[in-house]
Amino acid sequence: MLKSIFSISAWIIGLVVLGQPAPPKKVKEPVDFRPYEVKIGVNAIRGIRTLSGSENLTTHEFQTAVAIHKYNLVFDFGIEEHKRGESFAYENKGSYYRIGFDRNFTKDKASGNVLSLGLRYARASFEDQLLFTADKGYGEQDYLLENNALTARWLEVAFALRGRIVSNLYMGFTMRWQFLRQINGEGELKAFDIPGFGKTKRQNSTAFDYYLAWRIPFN
């Protein structure tokens, strides 16, 4: 009797279970690799250094960052002219660019905020000259050494943070570790500065930049 009741109960439970609708399968959303925003910015620290006039330095840098899925394609372009010396006159001027990808770790794309880590390839084209007075056995004379076609390249690891201030205006910093620097085209005169990098006495270098950027969202 108990065996029959158990069999009938199991049969009824089986019918109930089979009659339940199957849980819906979770559909994985396709990855959208269309750009959804662009930020156009300016390096505020370089602008302040130029306006202060205390370093005999004129430098400006602009940045464009295109957001694609979880990444930012970043392009920087800058110009720089630096003068040094009292008993001598050293002048260095040229331009540089950086290009690379950042991984954005923020989850809210609509906010436009950025917390990222990425890699850059950087390259500079510049010229320099050194004017000095020396006595090489024939009395004091003026000497001029110059390089007219210098290039340099290096890599950077960049950590960046950007936050919304008001409307589509964003502010934030970028910390860089610059390494694997190489210089081409030097003659008798060895370059003292590299636009976008800094002093050549450092094979590896660090830098801190602060940006103001305007966001243009789309898609």
Buried (B, 14 or more C-beta within 10 A) or exposed (E): EEEEEEEEEEEEEEEEEEEEEEEEEEEEEEEEEEBBBBBEBBBBBBBEBBEEEEEEBBBBBBBBBBBBEBBBBBBBBBBBBBBBEEEEBBBBBBBBBBBBEBEBEBEEBEEBBBBBEBEBEBBBBBBBBBBBEEEEEEEEEEEEBEBEEBBBBBBBBBBBBBEBEEEBEBBBBBBBEBEEBEBEBEEEBEBBBBBBBBEBEEEEBEBEBBBBBEBEEEE
